[in-house]
Amino acid sequence: MSIQSPEDLAGLQAIGRIVALTLQVMARAVRPGITTAELDLIAACELARWGAESSPALVYGFPGASCISLNSQVVHGVPSHHTTVQPGDLVKLDLTAQKDGYVADAAVTVAVPPASLTARRLAQCAQSAFESARSVARAGSRISGIGRAVEKEVRAAGFEVLRQWCGHGVGRTIHEAPQVPNFEDRRSSAALTEGLVITIEPIITAGIDKSFVSSDGWTVVTADQALSAHYEHTVVITRGKPMVLTALQ
């Protein structure tokens, strides 16, 4: 969507803050021994406390309030009572929620001590790639510039973008136009416009650029079982740096 009124901005800021606060509570709860189902229950309870709802559950029938992916799991991991966080795990928390007709989406990667150097570097790289992309995402610039910035940062660190997975428009529902690739896709030649609401979300791996959907029909995993990381915010395009809706100020 594109922001058309002060009410639009206020609604997006409200759900963006709810997503940010909920992710913060979830991230603080990540520890060895906790199950991904327990982390998801935290998400569900926090959203209910704020009067918000999980968008993946409502729109796609996803079996959880949040997506929780461990290690070689890339995105869309299904919360389970049988999956327990272990020391050294790389835990991706991805939350999309809606309230009053507005939607926001964000993700963080938590490295559980004693995570390997590769795991910690990968998580940091995903965040750094977001910051690089944010610096070029302004009204009048090409969408392809976002992917160029992400891939440059990721490759400089010795990692790879998982090209199948990308950012997207958001605001009224979970996935809207345009797609926002994490590599320089020259087909993404449209210009960013002031007020456009999108996600910027580097999804990267320590291995090769290949992934597939596992047998549960949801969870994406790396083909070579390499670690992956994910970092995401919902942003509003402006003439300067984008406004980040899902970051706590």
C-alpha positions, 0 to 999 in steps of 0.5 A: 500500500501507499500511505494516503492519509495521517490515519494510514500512518498512525495505523501502521505505526501502531501495528508496527510498534506491536510487532516490534514489542512482541518480537522483543519479548520473544527474543528475550525468551530464547534460551536452551530448553525452550520449545518453539511452541512455547516461543509461539505462545508468547507471540500469541499472548502478546498479540492478544494483549495488544488486540492484534492478530497473526496475519499468516494464520488468518490469511494462509491458515499457518499453524502458528502465530509466528514463524520460528526457524532454526539453523538450516531452516530458512523461513516459515518454520512451524512452531512445535512442542517437539522442537527445542532450542539448543545451545549454539542454535541460530533462531529466526523469529518472523512475525506479521500481525494486523490490527484495525486493517493495517499490517506490519512484518518484521524478523530477527535472528538470535544467536544462542550462546555459544553460537559459532563465529559463522553463526554470529557473523551470518546474523550480523551480516543480515542486519548489516545488509538491511542497513545498506539497503535502507540507505539507498531505498528512497523515493525515485530510486529503483527497486533493484537498488535495494537488492544490489545493496543487499547482495553487495554487503552479503557477498563481501562478508563471504555469504550468499543471498537466497534469491528465491525469497524476497521482500514485498509490499505490505500494509493492508495484507501480508503480501502485496506488490511490489516484490523487493528482491535481495539481489539486483534483478533488472526486471525490478526497474520500477521506481520507489514512490513516496509513501510506499510501504514495503519490507526490506528483508535480507534472507541469506546463507553460509552455503549455496543459493538453493532451498526447498520447502520441507515435507510439512508444506511450510518450512523452507530449508537450505539444500545443503543444510547450511546455516541461514539468517533473516532480518526484516523491517517494515518501512515507509519510503520517503525522499530521505531514509525510509521510516522504519515502522517495526523498530523500537525508537 
